[in-house]
Each structure stands twice: as structure tokens, then as C-alpha cells.
Amino acid sequence: MTHHIFGPVISRRLGRSLGIDLIPFKTCSYNCVYCECGATTDLTSQRREFFRTDEIIHQVDTILSSSPKLDYITFAGSGEPTLSLSLGPVLTHLKQNYDQYKVAVLTNGSLCTDPDVRRDLLQADLVSPTITTTTQEIFEKIHRPVPGLSVTGIIRGLQSLRNEYTGQIWLEVFLIPGLNTTENELGSLRSAVYHIRPDRIQLNYLDRPGTEAWVSSPDPRHLKRIQEFFAEGGIPVDITGFDEPGAILTQDDSIAQIDETLRRRPCTAEDIAHMTGLQVPDVRKKLALMVQQGIVQAKSGNRGIFYWISSET
């Protein structure tokens, strides 16, 4: 049986977050050069029910029956959640039965052109879509999308979502030096962001190994100037960063959480210590053993050594 629930993890944007993954590994409408999950293996824009909705709801009920302490329940994972026709029914189940929890959807925004997708999203407390450019050429270089997607249409779809949706929109602006950080690109991007009218702007950049090795992070001084540039419109602008450590988990729970998390995204030993409450040296020992056993792979990145479990493991 596929495990659709992972975490809680400490999210850079949402604090202590329980993840729901509705999509098979790397099923997405984009094949982004910066994706921390690796290259897309099923590039599609067709919505379908990938897994039985009742199976997902059963797993949700099993986890939430213990009333875990959470900041958010988050639809995310290793693909694009709005591709799943289960999104609306599972959202409805959460809001009808667990209204004490806030629910977020992390999406690339590409399917917000579809009124049915926007209708599903209306039930969430928070939607966090991504935008990188207003230029089709740059859009295709960054996202390598399924044929037929138009960045102009996607921006219009996000504007429609804002007009219909009363919850919070935290718009992620993902920055890639050399592609969308020139003066002209940032000017047109800021104009599009202002027309979408998000509640917050969140500048993000790659700090884990991405799909393409040439993708880098902005210089901190340039990043600060970009933050000030976007803030001129009066919308709060954040630069993503880590939150406080999570509660200490039991030995068995911590190992299970490490496994589930590393199957979805690369993490450093320090990241995992934040999520589990374990000491960093203890995490490093666990990871070293997992590497020795061939369970986990490791690669150096900007913030240190990143660990992950490939989808074939």
C-alpha cells in the first residue's frame, strides 16, 4: 500500500506541517531545473484519480485520530497535487471533520487555468502557487513544461483564483540567477505579482541539490535588494528560512519520519534534527549507517551534505 501521509516536517514556510501526497513520484506538469525531487518521469497536465480516495482518507483518519500538534496539513510531496481528482474530496473531508487544523496546498499554479481546480482550492485556508517569469522563453527554460502551457494563461489563472478565493495566497517567487534576476525580468515579474494580489510574497531559491547542477542561489546582497524591490508595492515579502525545532519523537517514529521525508526531498542532518528533535550527531550516525547499507544516497550541496532515498529503493 502506498503511504500518502508524511511528516510532520518542519517546513521553511509553514512550520510544523503534516504532508499529504496524492501523486505518484515525479508526476507533474513541469520538469523544473531546480526541483529537489529530481527529473519528472510522468510529464502531464491531465487530471485523474491516481490512488483511491477512500484509501487516502483512511490514512488521514488514522494519523489525525491522535490529534497531533500541527501548524498546517499540507498537500505537497513529489508531484503536482492539483493533478489529482482526489484533492477536492480529501479537502472536503478535512474541513468537515478536522476544522481545528489549517490546510495548505503547495502548487506550481499551472492548472489554475481550470475552473474545476480553482473550485477545489476554495476549501483550503492557504494556497501557495509559484511564479518565476512573465516570458514564455524563460518559463520554458526554467520549468520545461508539458507542451501547451502558456505562462500568460497561468498568470491569468492565478488572477482568477484571487478573484474567487477568500483565503490566503502566499505567492512563491522562485529566483534563479542568470535566468529571472535581470532588471527587466524582475520588473515585469513584479508587475504580474501585483496584479495577482497575493497576501504575501515569498522569495525562494535553491538551497538543496536540484535537478540541474548549474542552478545556483542568489548572492545575499542581491537577494536583499530584490526583497526591497518587491516590497515597494506594500505586500509583505519574506525570504524563506527555517522555523523552530519540532517536538522530540520516539526512536521508531524518528526513523520512520527520516525514511518518509528522504523519499520526498533531500535533507541535511541538521534539517532532520529540526524535524525530529534528535541531536545532530545521533542523526549523522543513523544516516551514515543508512548510506553504508545502501538505503540512502549522499551529495554535497551549498549547506552541507544532503541525503535522500531514490524512488527505486
C-alpha positions as CSV (number, residue, x, y, z in Angstrom):
1,M,0.0,0.0,0.0
2,T,1.3,3.5,-0.9
3,H,1.9,5.8,2.1
4,H,0.2,9.1,1.3
5,I,1.0,10.8,4.6
6,F,4.4,12.0,5.6
7,G,5.9,14.0,8.5
8,P,5.3,16.1,10.4
9,V,8.2,18.0,8.9
10,I,9.5,21.5,9.7
11,S,8.6,23.5,6.6
12,R,10.5,26.6,5.7
13,R,7.2,28.4,5.1
14,L,4.6,26.6,7.2
15,G,6.2,25.5,10.4
16,R,5.2,22.0,11.7
17,S,3.4,20.5,8.7
18,L,1.8,17.1,8.1
19,G,2.1,16.3,4.4
20,I,-0.4,14.6,2.1
21,D,0.9,13.3,-1.2
22,L,-1.8,12.5,-3.7
23,I,0.5,11.9,-6.7
24,P,2.9,9.1,-7.8
25,F,6.6,10.1,-7.5
26,K,7.5,12.8,-10.0
27,T,4.2,13.1,-11.8
28,C,4.0,16.8,-12.7
29,S,3.1,19.4,-15.4
30,Y,6.6,20.8,-15.0
31,N,10.2,19.3,-15.2
32,C,11.8,22.2,-13.3
33,V,15.6,22.6,-13.5
34,Y,15.6,23.4,-9.7
35,C,13.4,20.6,-8.5
36,E,14.9,18.9,-5.4
37,C,13.0,15.7,-6.2
38,G,14.8,15.1,-9.5
39,A,13.6,14.9,-13.1
40,T,9.9,14.4,-13.8
41,T,9.2,10.9,-15.1
42,D,5.5,11.5,-15.9
43,L,5.1,14.9,-17.6
44,T,1.3,15.6,-17.8
45,S,-1.4,18.1,-17.4
46,Q,-4.3,15.6,-17.3
47,R,-6.1,15.3,-14.0
48,R,-7.1,11.8,-12.8
49,E,-7.5,9.8,-9.6
50,F,-4.1,8.3,-9.2
51,F,-5.0,6.5,-5.9
52,R,-8.3,5.5,-4.4
53,T,-9.7,8.5,-2.5
54,D,-11.1,6.3,0.3
55,E,-7.6,4.8,0.8
56,I,-6.1,8.3,1.3
57,I,-8.9,9.4,3.6
58,H,-8.4,6.2,5.7
59,Q,-4.7,7.1,6.2
60,V,-5.6,10.7,7.1
61,D,-8.1,9.5,9.7
62,T,-5.5,7.0,11.2
63,I,-2.9,9.8,11.6
64,L,-5.2,12.5,12.8
65,S,-7.0,10.3,15.4
66,S,-4.2,11.0,17.8
67,S,-4.7,14.8,17.4
68,P,-1.1,15.7,16.6
69,K,0.2,19.2,17.2
70,L,0.4,20.8,13.8
71,D,0.7,24.3,12.2
72,Y,-0.7,23.0,8.9
73,I,-1.9,20.0,7.0
74,T,-0.2,20.5,3.6
75,F,-0.9,19.0,0.2
76,A,2.6,18.6,-1.2
77,G,5.1,15.9,-1.9
78,S,6.9,14.7,-5.0
79,G,4.5,15.9,-7.7
80,E,1.8,18.5,-8.6
81,P,-1.2,18.0,-6.2
82,T,-3.8,19.7,-8.4
83,L,-3.4,16.9,-10.9
84,S,-5.2,14.6,-8.6
85,L,-9.0,14.4,-8.7
86,S,-8.8,13.3,-5.0
87,L,-7.8,16.8,-4.0
88,G,-11.3,18.2,-3.7
89,P,-12.8,15.2,-1.8
90,V,-9.9,15.0,0.7
91,L,-10.0,18.7,1.3
92,T,-13.8,18.5,2.0
93,H,-13.2,15.6,4.4
94,L,-10.5,17.6,6.3
95,K,-12.7,20.7,6.6
96,Q,-15.8,18.8,7.7
97,N,-14.0,16.5,10.2
98,Y,-10.8,18.3,11.4
99,D,-11.6,22.0,11.2
100,Q,-9.2,22.7,14.1
101,Y,-6.4,22.3,11.5
102,K,-5.4,24.8,8.9
103,V,-4.9,23.3,5.4
104,A,-2.5,24.5,2.8
105,V,-1.9,23.5,-0.9
106,L,1.5,23.9,-2.4
107,T,1.1,24.1,-6.2
108,N,3.0,25.2,-9.2
109,G,-0.1,27.1,-10.3
110,S,-0.1,25.7,-13.8
111,L,-3.6,24.2,-13.6
112,C,-5.3,27.3,-12.1
113,T,-6.5,27.9,-15.6
114,D,-9.0,25.2,-14.9
115,P,-12.2,26.3,-13.1
116,D,-12.6,22.9,-11.5
117,V,-9.1,23.2,-10.0
118,R,-9.9,26.6,-8.6
119,R,-13.1,25.3,-7.2
120,D,-11.2,22.6,-5.3
121,L,-8.8,25.1,-3.9
122,L,-11.5,27.3,-2.5
123,Q,-11.7,24.9,0.5
124,A,-8.1,25.4,1.6
125,D,-7.0,28.0,4.2
126,L,-3.9,28.8,2.2
127,V,-2.8,28.3,-1.4
128,S,0.9,28.8,-2.3
129,P,1.5,28.9,-6.0
130,T,4.7,29.5,-7.8
131,I,5.7,32.1,-10.4
132,T,9.1,32.7,-11.9
133,T,8.7,34.8,-15.0
134,T,6.3,36.5,-17.5
135,T,8.3,35.5,-20.5
136,Q,7.5,32.2,-22.3
137,E,11.1,31.6,-23.3
138,I,12.3,31.9,-19.7
139,F,9.3,29.9,-18.5
140,E,10.2,27.0,-20.8
141,K,13.9,27.2,-19.8
142,I,13.1,27.0,-16.0
143,H,10.1,24.7,-15.9
144,R,10.4,22.6,-19.1
145,P,6.6,22.3,-19.0
146,V,4.2,19.8,-20.7
147,P,3.6,21.2,-24.2
148,G,0.7,23.6,-24.5
149,L,1.2,25.5,-21.2
150,S,1.3,29.3,-21.5
151,V,2.9,31.5,-18.8
152,T,0.4,34.3,-19.8
153,G,-2.5,31.9,-19.3
154,I,-1.2,30.7,-16.0
155,I,-0.8,34.3,-14.7
156,R,-4.4,34.9,-15.7
157,G,-5.5,31.7,-13.9
158,L,-3.8,33.0,-10.7
159,Q,-5.6,36.3,-11.1
160,S,-8.9,34.4,-11.5
161,L,-8.1,32.4,-8.3
162,R,-7.5,35.6,-6.4
163,N,-10.9,37.0,-7.6
164,E,-12.7,33.8,-6.5
165,Y,-10.8,32.8,-3.4
166,T,-11.1,34.4,0.1
167,G,-8.3,32.5,1.8
168,Q,-4.6,33.4,2.0
169,I,-2.4,33.3,-1.1
170,W,1.3,33.2,-0.4
171,L,2.9,33.6,-3.8
172,E,6.3,31.9,-4.1
173,V,8.7,33.7,-6.5
174,F,11.5,31.3,-7.2
175,L,14.7,33.0,-8.2
176,I,17.4,31.6,-10.5
177,P,20.4,33.8,-11.1
178,G,21.1,34.2,-14.8
179,L,17.5,33.5,-15.8
180,N,15.0,35.6,-14.0
181,T,17.0,38.0,-11.9
182,T,17.8,40.7,-14.5
183,E,16.4,44.1,-14.1
184,N,13.9,43.6,-17.0
185,E,12.8,40.2,-15.8
186,L,12.3,41.4,-12.2
187,G,10.3,44.5,-13.3
188,S,7.8,42.5,-15.4
189,L,7.6,39.8,-12.8
190,R,6.8,42.3,-10.0
191,S,4.1,43.8,-12.2
192,A,2.5,40.4,-12.7
193,V,2.7,39.7,-8.9
194,Y,1.0,42.9,-8.1
195,H,-1.9,42.0,-10.5
196,I,-2.3,38.7,-8.8
197,R,-2.6,40.5,-5.4
198,P,-1.2,37.8,-3.1
199,D,-1.4,38.3,0.7
200,R,2.4,37.6,0.9
201,I,5.3,37.3,-1.5
202,Q,7.8,34.6,-0.6
203,L,11.2,34.8,-2.3
204,N,12.7,31.3,-2.6
205,Y,15.8,29.9,-4.1
206,L,17.6,26.6,-4.3
207,D,19.5,25.5,-1.2
208,R,19.4,21.7,-1.8
209,P,20.7,19.8,-4.8
210,G,18.5,20.4,-7.7
211,T,17.8,18.5,-11.0
212,E,20.4,20.5,-12.9
213,A,23.8,21.1,-11.3
214,W,24.2,24.6,-12.8
215,V,21.3,26.1,-10.8
216,S,22.6,28.4,-8.1
217,S,21.3,30.6,-5.3
218,P,21.4,34.5,-5.5
219,D,24.0,36.5,-3.7
220,P,22.6,37.5,-0.3
221,R,23.1,41.2,-1.0
222,H,21.2,40.9,-4.4
223,L,18.5,38.9,-2.7
224,K,18.0,41.7,-0.1
225,R,17.7,44.2,-2.9
226,I,15.1,42.0,-4.7
227,Q,13.2,41.8,-1.4
228,E,13.1,45.6,-1.1
229,F,12.1,46.0,-4.8
230,F,9.1,43.7,-4.4
231,A,8.1,45.3,-1.1
232,E,7.6,48.7,-2.7
233,G,4.0,47.7,-3.5
234,G,3.1,47.3,0.1
235,I,2.7,43.5,0.1
236,P,4.8,41.7,2.8
237,V,7.8,40.0,1.3
238,D,9.6,37.1,3.1
239,I,12.8,35.3,2.3
240,T,12.2,31.7,3.3
241,G,14.0,30.4,6.3
242,F,13.8,27.5,8.8
243,D,11.5,27.5,11.8
244,E,11.9,26.2,15.4
245,P,12.7,22.6,16.0
246,G,9.9,20.1,16.3
247,A,9.0,18.0,19.3
248,I,11.2,15.0,20.2
249,L,9.9,11.8,18.6
250,T,10.4,8.2,19.8
251,Q,13.2,6.2,18.3
252,D,10.9,4.2,16.0
253,D,8.9,7.3,14.9
254,S,12.1,9.3,14.1
255,I,13.5,6.5,11.9
256,A,10.1,6.3,10.1
257,Q,10.0,10.1,9.6
258,I,13.5,10.2,8.3
259,D,12.6,7.5,5.8
260,E,9.4,9.1,4.6
261,T,11.0,12.6,4.3
262,L,14.1,11.5,2.5
263,R,11.9,9.7,-0.1
264,R,10.4,13.1,-1.0
265,R,13.2,15.6,-0.7
266,P,16.9,15.8,0.1
267,C,17.8,17.0,3.7
268,T,20.9,17.6,5.7
269,A,21.5,16.1,9.1
270,E,20.6,19.5,10.6
271,D,17.3,19.6,8.7
272,I,16.4,16.2,10.1
273,A,17.4,17.1,13.6
274,H,15.0,20.1,13.3
275,M,12.2,17.7,12.3
276,T,12.7,15.0,14.8
277,G,14.2,16.8,17.9
278,L,17.1,14.4,17.8
279,Q,20.7,15.6,18.3
280,V,22.7,16.2,15.1
281,P,25.4,13.7,16.0
282,D,22.8,11.0,16.5
283,V,21.2,11.8,13.1
284,R,24.6,11.6,11.4
285,K,25.2,8.2,12.9
286,K,21.8,7.0,11.6
287,L,22.4,8.4,8.2
288,A,26.0,7.0,8.0
289,L,24.6,3.6,8.7
290,M,21.8,4.0,6.1
291,V,24.4,5.1,3.5
292,Q,26.6,2.1,4.3
293,Q,23.6,-0.2,3.9
294,G,22.8,1.4,0.5
295,I,19.5,2.7,1.7
296,V,20.4,6.4,1.5
297,Q,22.4,8.4,-1.1
298,A,24.5,11.5,-0.2
299,K,25.7,14.5,-2.1
300,S,27.5,17.7,-1.1
301,G,25.5,21.0,-1.5
302,N,25.7,24.6,-0.5
303,R,24.5,23.9,3.0
304,G,26.5,20.7,3.6
305,I,25.9,17.1,2.8
306,F,22.3,16.2,1.6
307,Y,20.8,12.8,2.0
308,W,17.9,11.2,0.0
309,I,16.3,7.9,-0.8
310,S,15.7,7.4,-4.5
311,S,12.3,6.3,-5.7
312,E,13.8,2.9,-6.8
313,T,14.9,2.0,-3.3
